[in-house]
Amino acid sequence: MNRRCLPALVLLLLVAVQAAAAEGIPGDADGDRVLTRAEYVAAALAYMIGDNDLGRADIQDAAQVYAFWDGRPREITDSTGKTVTLYRPLRRVVIFAGESLETLRSLGFDMEKVVAVDKYSHAKNTFFPECREMGNVGSIWSPDMERVLILRPDTVFLYATISTAACDDIQNRLEASSPGIRVLRFDCFKPATYPDEIRTIASIIGKEERGEEFAAFYESTMDRIRDGAAGIPDDERTRVYFEYWFDYTTVAASAGYNEKTEIAGGTNPFATGTAEYPVVDPEAILVANPEVVIKLAGQGLAVGGYAGHDIAALDAIRSDMLGRPGWSGISAVKDGRVYVIHSDILGGAQHFIGTAYLAKWFYPDRFADLDPHAIHQRYLTDFQGIDFDLASEGTFVYP
């Protein structure tokens, strides 16, 4: 045999072993998809005397299925509507979707079971310090499939409704190479679906109580915002010019940032149009005369966020906007209602924090008791479990 074929053959054998091991509940001797007490005891005793092929991990999985799943497989419906049957708990996880990684951590998942993450999460040393010790499998647009297969994951997380072609391709390749692998697809960044995704992921990892706690925290913030903005007549809603990372690039109705603007009670004069992020004529902004201006910092304007405490950088962005030709005459500038916000807290799983800031800026009287800073700190301390003091670390909003 050609020696160059050996690595590929070894990889295929590893995958075949993994697929075989993933089929069925370990210890289910009669294969009826129910692990009885007698079957579990028999499997455990056989393992202790070295009389079967089950390993320690198999017996641990069997114990969890018997004790917490009533001895039966668990069926999960992900955000694509696909039902996935779980015969074992998650043990070796690869995550291409950073929002799912963040949600898993919010729910108290054992991060040592994550064997690899996407390159963007891997690079977030401040927010995801544990990812430095994990594998890097690239991105959904450029995945390192060989590395994924070598790591032998039992579960892979992908996005459900964004970059669907790229995620479909990864899923198809995984399932063709390893029929026993479980591919789970969630977004974890959309206000309409996030509470259900929290609860579903919590049920996958056996953290239902924690899931209810986190979902209640999330929903209490978003419900407070929706309730506070409810009933405002259309002609009295705050006019908002939301500018993306790039100058004079705004958000249309199809953009997630527009959805959060509307949830917070704002109205976007540039919401119409087919482009998600249209470029607007500077003169049109003067004509629209926004009452509030929001400028997004983040990836395309790489300052602030969790990476460093740099108030001056956000101040400089705001000052540049205030100095634009004709802007001294728009209401937002005259009233001092021009704000910079980082995408770390307005996109992704943390969107509820940024939406709280928007609501506070749009309607300070209606949301006098809403404290976005406190919400953010509680999220980091109680749910993300990281030692991060917002008083001295990070830069997320200005002023």
N, C-alpha and C positions, 0 to 999 in steps of 0.2 A: 504493500500500500504506500502511496505517496505520502511522505512525512508531513507535507504541507496540509494534508487533509486531516491529520490527527487532531489539531485543536478544534476544528469544526465538529468532528465525530464525538470528541469528549463532551463538547457543549451540548450536542444533541442527546447524548446519553444522560447528562445531568438533567436536562429538561424533561426527558422521558421518565426518569425516576421521580422528579418533582410532580409531574402530571399524575402518575400512578398513585403517589402518596396523598395527593389532594382529593382523590375520588372517594367519597363515602366517609362516614364517621369512623374514626379509628376504634377498633374493638367491637364494631357491629358485626358479629360473627355470621349471622344469617342474612345480612345485607338487606334488611327490611326498612332501613333508614330510621330505626329506633334503637337507641342504646339503652338496654335494660340494666337494672342493677346487677343481675346475674352476669351479663356480658361484660360489664365494666369490671366487676370483681375478678372474673376469670382472666381478663386481659391484664389486669394489674398484677395478679399472682403469677401469671406466665412470664411477665416481664421480670419480676423479681427473681425468678429462678432461671431466667435466660432460656425460656422454652418457646419463644415466638419471635417474630420479626419486628415487633413494635419496639420503638425506642422510647427514651425518656420523654421527648417532646410529644410523641404520640399519646402516651399515657396522660401527660399534662393536659393535652387538648381534649382527650376523652373525659377527663375529670370535669373540665369546664363545661363541656357540652351536657354531661349528665347532671351536673349541679345547677347550672344557670340557664340551660336551654331546654330543660325537661327531657333531655336525651334525644332531642329531635333537631334536624337541620333548621336553620333560620333563613327565611326568605326575605330579601330586601329589595325594594323598588327604588332605583336611583332616579336622578333628575332627568334622565332621558326617557323614563317610563319603563325601562327594562328591569325585569325581576331576576335577581341573582341569588342562587342558593348557596348558603354558607354551611359547610360541613365541619369546619374548624374555626376557631377564633383567628384573628389576624396575628401573624407572628413575624413575617418578613415583608415589609411594606416599602414600595417605591412610589414617590409622589411627584407628579409633574405639575400639579396645581397648588401654588403656594397658599391660596386661600383655604384649601382643604387641610393643608398642613397646619395652618394657624388655628383652624376650627378644632382639629384633633387635639392640639395643645390646650385650647380652652376647655375641652372636655376631660382633660386629665389622662389622655392616652400616654402609655409608656413610650417615650420618644426613642428608647433604645431599640424598639422594634422597627423603627424606620431605618432602612439600610441605605437609602439614597433619595436625593431630592433634585429638583430642577436647578439649573445653574443660577437663577435669580435668587432663589431662597438660600442657596449655598453661599452666595456672596453677601448676604445680610448678616454680617458678623455681630452687629450690635443687637438686632432684634431676634435672630435665630443663632445664638452662639453655639448651640449643640450641633448645628449643621456642618460645622467645620470638620467634624469627625466622621461625617457621612459621605457616601459616594456622590458624585456629580454625574447626572445622566443627561446633561444638556437641556434642551427645551423641547416643547411640543413641535416646534418648527424644524428643529435639528436634533432629534433624539439620538443618543448613543445606545442603539438597540443591543449591540453585542454586550455592552457592560450591564445592561438591564438583565439579560438572560444569564450572564455569569453570576450575578448576585442572587439568582434563584428566588425572586419574590413570590409569595403566594397571593399578593394583592397589589394592584396598581391603581392609583387615583389619577383621573383625567378630568378635564372640563366637560360640562354637559352641553352648553349652548353657544360657546364661543370657539372660534377656530375649529369648527366641527370636522372639516375635511382632514386636518392634521391629526386630530384626536381619533377620528375613525380609522385612519391609516395605522396609527400606533396600536389601537385595539385589535384590528384585523391581523396585524403581524404577530402580536403577542398570542392571540388565541390560536393562530395557525401553528406557531412554534411550541406552544405549551397549552394544550387543551384544558388542563386543570386550573389554569390561572384565573383569578377573579379580577375583573376590571370594573371599577366603580367610578361613576361619573357624577360629579357635583360642581356647582358654580361657587356657592358660598360668598357671593358679593351682591346678589340682587335682593332688594328689600322685600319683594313679593314672595320670594321662595326661601329666604334664608332661615326663618324659624322652623319650617318643616325639615329643611336639610340638617339643621342642628339636631333635631330629635331623631331623624333617621340615622345619622352618623353615630349618635349616642347609643342607639339600639344595636348598631353593628359591633361596637366595642364594649358593650355591656356597662355603659355609664348612663343609664336612663335617668337616674335621679340628678346627676350632674347636668345632664342635658336639659332637664326641666328648669333647673336653677339658671343656667346660662340663657336659655330661651326667654325666661321671664325677665331677666336683666335687659336683654336686647329689646324685647317687646315693650317693656315699660318706658324705655327711651323713645322708641319710634311712635308708640301710641300717644305719648305726651305731646310729641311734635304734631302728629296728625290732628289730635283733638284741639290743640291750640290754634292750628291754622284753619280748622273747619269753620265754615259759615262766613268766611271773608268774601264779600262780593267781588266778582271779577274785576270791576273797575276800581277797587280799593286795594287790590293785591300789589305788593311791592314790585316795582319794575327793576329787573336785575339784568345787568350785562355781565355774563360769565365768560371770562377769557381763559382759553386753554393755555398750555405752556408757551405757545408761539404767538407773537404779537398779532392782534386783530383776527385771531382764530377763535371762534366761539363754539357753542354746542347747540345742536338742533334737537328736535323732539326725540329722535331715536337714541340719543346719547344718554348714558347712565347719569352723568352729571346734571343733565337737564331734569331727569326724574327726581333727583334729590333736591334740586332747586324748587321744583313744584311741590314736593312733599312738605318742604319748609315754608310754603306759602308764597313763594315768589312767582312772578310771571316773566317769561323770557320773550322779548320782542323779536328775537331772531330764531324762534323755535321752528318756524316753517322751513321747508326745503328738504331735498333728498339727501344731501351730504350730511354725514354724522357730525363732522367738525368743519363747518364752512368758514371761509375767509370773508370778512365783512368790510365794506367801505368805511373808512374812518369817519366820513361825513355822516353816515347812517347812525353811528353811535351818538353823535351830537344831536341828531334829530330825535332819536329815541329818548334822550334825556333820562338815563337810568337813575333811579334813586339809590341804588347800591351797585357797586362794582366788586366782583370777585375775581381775583387772579389766582390761577393754579400754579403752584410750584411743584417740583418733583422730577420725574425722569427726564422730560424734555427741557427742564429748567432746574438743573441738578444742584439745588441747595436745600438745606434744611432737612426736615424729617428726623429719623432716628440716628442718622449718621453723625450729626454734630450740633452743638449749641451755637447758632450763628444768627442772632437777631439782626445784625447789621446787613446781612445778605438779603433778608426779606424786606428790610427797610429800604434798601437800594432799589429793589424791584418796584415797590410802591411809589417811591419818589420819581422813578422814571415815568410811571404812568401818570402821575399828577402833573408832570411837565409836558405832556403831549399837547400839540397845538389845539386850541379851542376847548380843552377839558376844564379849564377854570370856570367855565360857564355852566357845566352840567350839575345837576342837583347832588349827585353822589359826592363830587369833589367839594362843592360849597358846604355840604353838611358833614364833611369828614367821614364818609361812609364807604371808603375804599379799603378792601381787605385782601390779604394774601393768605392762602390756605394750602397746605401740603397734601399731595395726593395720597400719602400714607394713611391719612385719616378720613379721606372722602371717597376713596376707591377701595376695592377689596373688602375683606371681612370687617374692616373698621369703619365702614361708611356711615354707620349710625352716629359715630362721634363727630365727624365732620358735618353731618346733617344737623346735629344739635347746634353747632356753631352757626350754620346758616340761619336757622330759625331765630337764634338769639340776635343776630345782626339785622335780620329783616324786621323783627317785631320785638324790640327790647322790653316793651311794657307787657305784652302778652306772655313772654317767656322770662319774666323777672326771676322766677324760682328755678330756672333751668341752668345747671352748672356743667357745661361741657368738659371743663378741665377736670372736675371731680369724677365725671363719668369715665374719662380717659384714664385717669390714674387708677380707678378701681378695676377697670378692664385689665390693665397691665399687671397689677398686684394680685388680684383675686382670681383671674382667669388665665392670663398668660403666664403667671408665676415667674416673672422676671423682675430683677432688682433695677428699676428704672425710675428715677425721681424727676418728674416733669418740671419741677422748680429749677433744676440746674442742668438737665440733659434734654437734648433734642430741641427742635424748633419747628412748630407746626402751624401757628397762626400769627398774623401781625396786622394791625396792632392788637 
